[in-house]
Amino acid sequence: MRHPRFSVLLPVRDRAEVVGRTVAGVLAQTFGDLELIVVDLGSTDRTLDAVRAVADDRVVIFEPDHDVTATAEPSYRDALGMARGRWATVINADVDVDAAWLARIGRLADGSGASFVSCGGRQIDPRGTISEFRPVVDGGGPTACLRAGAFATTTDRLRSAADLIGDELDAGRGHAAEVDPAGHFGRVALDLAVLDGAVVLHSPELLLSWHDYCPDPSTAHRTDDEMQFHLALQGIDAQARTPIPDERLLARYATAGAMAAVRLQQGRDARRLFRVACRARPEVRDHWTRLLAAHLGPLGQRMCGSTLAAE
């Protein structure tokens, strides 16, 4: 079985309103040799529905079979056990990643021989205030930025960090990092890299954005079609931020959103999204047929039969 270059772990709990955007951003990377392991930490909302709505075989959903309410660390360790990538990183659902995020980390590692790389990012609060975080230089040299997604290392080293954290928790010597478990893993992995004498590289590039989202209570009551429409827009937005969009993926998002808009009787949105699909994949006749049917309304649906009834 072929192994991807990167395994991206996305632990998540009750983030249905934003997880689709994060997933779409990872899948829209210019360097696509990756797998995305979504670790569900006991979601009670529609988080997993949002993830499953993304039809991409690089996405793997992992649902731990143990209690995840006490601490998330064992779930991270179990998910790393199934990771196939040579390198690994941990993000969360509040992260927007630059389209070249993994490409830059890969190039930095290849160019320096590093086996631990950290980069910078921007913190965006609900009012839109932006703060920049970069690896900083202190008296002993550069210090990594160890927030979610801002570091990557070899998968074996991250597994070793997870084992060490787990052993300490089991022995009662450690404590769960409730606020920033990703950073906890990063700190331990960095310590192991230094002890191993490995090359460690800290780049000042800003390759991520961390959002302080205000929960949107309206998402809890969305219908399936409303959720599908919302996720499609997130996917299209992620593709729009990619230098070279994946036309097939863009058309898939646009078509799914347009079909949901038809069922929601949002004719203008349906026509707009069908046009996106037509521009992305003009050779696909069904896109043009659906666009025509959407312009003709109920008459179009009768003329085109089930064209707008099912994907």
Secondary structure as UniProt FT lines:
FT   STRAND          6..12
FT   TURN            16..18
FT   HELIX           19..27
FT   STRAND          34..40
FT   HELIX           47..52
FT   TURN            57..58
FT   STRAND          59..62
FT   HELIX           73..82
FT   STRAND          87..90
FT   TURN            93..94
FT   STRAND          95..97
FT   TURN            99..100
FT   HELIX           101..112
FT   STRAND          116..124
FT   TURN            126..127
FT   STRAND          130..133
FT   STRAND          136..138
FT   TURN            139..140
FT   STRAND          141..143
FT   TURN            148..149
FT   STRAND          151..154
FT   HELIX           155..170
FT   TURN            171..172
FT   HELIX           181..195
FT   TURN            196..197
FT   STRAND          200..211
FT   HELIX           217..221
FT   HELIX           224..240
FT   HELIX           247..263
FT   TURN            264..265
FT   HELIX           267..280
FT   TURN            282..283
FT   HELIX           285..296
FT   HELIX           298..303
FT   TURN            304..309
//
